[in-house]
Amino acid sequence: MKWSELCIHTTNEAIEPISNILHEAGASGVVIEDAEDFAKERPTKFGELYELDPADFPEEGVILKAYLPVNSFLGESVEQIKQAINQLLAYNIDIGRNFITVSEVNEEEWATAWKKYYKPVKVSGKITITPTWEDYQPVSTDEIIIELDPGMAFGTGTHPTTVLSMQALERYVKNKQTVIDVGTGSGVLSIAAAKLGATDIYAYDLDDVAVKAARINVKLNKAGDIVTVKQNNLLDHVQVNPDIIVANILAEIILRFEQEAFQLLKPGGIFISSGIIQAKKVEVRQALIAAGFDIIEVNQMEDWISIVAQKPE
Ligand SMILES: C[S@@+](CC[C@H](N)C(=O)[O-])C[C@H]1O[C@@H](n2cnc3c(N)ncnc32)[C@H](O)[C@@H]1O
């Protein structure tokens, strides 16, 4: 199928309103190439992409790319998009150069375009995540490599909430332990637990797309024998008593099962919770204490919090 690629050179402040206009016009996905993203200083490689290619970014401003099917309405759609963008001036939104080009592309080209931005990333002291299509060579002998194809599931491994979870797993997982991963997404945390020495791992997700992606990634990383992937709501009907439970899920959801996590964990067991926004930190911390946990770590990356709690011996 043929698609039309619309390239709009604009400004940072116009990203959101123009993205809305493009979505309303029927665009399937918007790619943002922001000159500031390339120039941004990165204090550490943890959780960040590296080796960004300057050729993918504009020298200044922002380029938005959107994809519309080529059909007889295309001309009208493009005209409507142009008019709607010009109307933003009435709201004092700086639309910058507002230089618009339209070209034809093949479906395969744009469906896989995002892949070029997904590079190997060192997310913790030992763990590097690499997409399946990159030929990555380890830099040191104790480096742990996780190969991922996230597909449509959450979990490229580079999100701050995942990185915080993975760094905590690296500190707490010991050989031969049992780990439960609640909200496994692409399976990345279960695979990390397996590569860190756990030998009995249960990966649960409510979403069947995630379950499929996790199964593929677990196999890809040769962890199929020790990781059981299952569609499940939180810890419902789980009867395993783990050494560690990891859950990178929103605070509101953590607050639904912290008591169950406490019941299931072995004495001395660790509950790693992540995906918590600042505003929810105190509430989650208090709920964990009320359930019986001792708080042993509170960590932060960008605006995200992760709490590590322990069930007393
Ligand atoms: C933020 S993602 C984390 C993915 C992965 N663990 C990571 O760290 O990158 C949260 C995942 O939790 C899953 N989820 C949401 N509600 C759930 C529930 N009630 N039971 C199980 N999984 C759930 C979502 O489908 C999603 O895959």
The ligand as an SDF file (V2000), in Angstrom:
LIG
                    3D

 27 29  0  0  0  0  0  0  0  0999 V2000
    4.5330    0.2020   32.3040 C   0  0  0  0  0  0  0  0  0  0  0  0
    4.2790   -1.3490   31.5240 S   0  0  0  0  0  0  0  0  0  0  0  0
    5.7220   -2.2260   32.1010 C   0  0  0  0  0  0  0  0  0  0  0  0
    6.2730   -3.2240   31.1180 C   0  0  0  0  0  0  0  0  0  0  0  0
    7.5950   -3.8800   31.5160 C   0  0  0  0  0  0  0  0  0  0  0  0
    7.4610   -4.6260   32.7570 N   0  0  0  0  0  0  0  0  0  0  0  0
    8.6990   -2.8450   31.6470 C   0  0  0  0  0  0  0  0  0  0  0  0
    9.1450   -2.6110   32.7740 O   0  0  0  0  0  0  0  0  0  0  0  0
    9.1290   -2.2560   30.6460 O   0  0  0  0  0  0  0  0  0  0  0  0
    2.9560   -1.9810   32.4980 C   0  0  0  0  0  0  0  0  0  0  0  0
    2.3670   -3.2910   32.0150 C   0  0  0  0  0  0  0  0  0  0  0  0
    1.3800   -3.6750   32.9780 O   0  0  0  0  0  0  0  0  0  0  0  0
    0.3070   -4.3110   32.3200 C   0  0  0  0  0  0  0  0  0  0  0  0
   -0.8790   -4.2570   33.1910 N   0  0  0  0  0  0  0  0  0  0  0  0
   -1.6940   -3.2000   33.4240 C   0  0  0  0  0  0  0  0  0  0  0  0
   -2.6720   -3.5600   34.2950 N   0  0  0  0  0  0  0  0  0  0  0  0
   -2.4550   -4.8660   34.6260 C   0  0  0  0  0  0  0  0  0  0  0  0
   -3.1240   -5.8030   35.4770 C   0  0  0  0  0  0  0  0  0  0  0  0
   -4.2160   -5.4610   36.1600 N   0  0  0  0  0  0  0  0  0  0  0  0
   -2.6350   -7.0510   35.5690 N   0  0  0  0  0  0  0  0  0  0  0  0
   -1.5260   -7.4120   34.8630 C   0  0  0  0  0  0  0  0  0  0  0  0
   -0.8570   -6.5600   34.0320 N   0  0  0  0  0  0  0  0  0  0  0  0
   -1.3100   -5.3110   33.9080 C   0  0  0  0  0  0  0  0  0  0  0  0
    0.1880   -3.5260   31.0210 C   0  0  0  0  0  0  0  0  0  0  0  0
   -0.4910   -4.2870   30.0300 O   0  0  0  0  0  0  0  0  0  0  0  0
    1.6500   -3.2420   30.6860 C   0  0  0  0  0  0  0  0  0  0  0  0
    2.1680   -4.2370   29.8220 O   0  0  0  0  0  0  0  0  0  0  0  0
  1  2  1  0
  2  3  1  0
  2 10  1  0
  3  4  1  0
  4  5  1  0
  5  6  1  0
  5  7  1  0
  7  8  2  0
  7  9  1  0
 10 11  1  0
 11 12  1  0
 11 26  1  0
 12 13  1  0
 13 14  1  0
 13 24  1  0
 14 15  1  0
 14 23  1  0
 15 16  2  0
 16 17  1  0
 17 18  1  0
 17 23  2  0
 18 19  1  0
 18 20  2  0
 20 21  1  0
 21 22  2  0
 22 23  1  0
 24 25  1  0
 24 26  1  0
 26 27  1  0
M  CHG  2   2   1   9  -1
M  END
$$$$
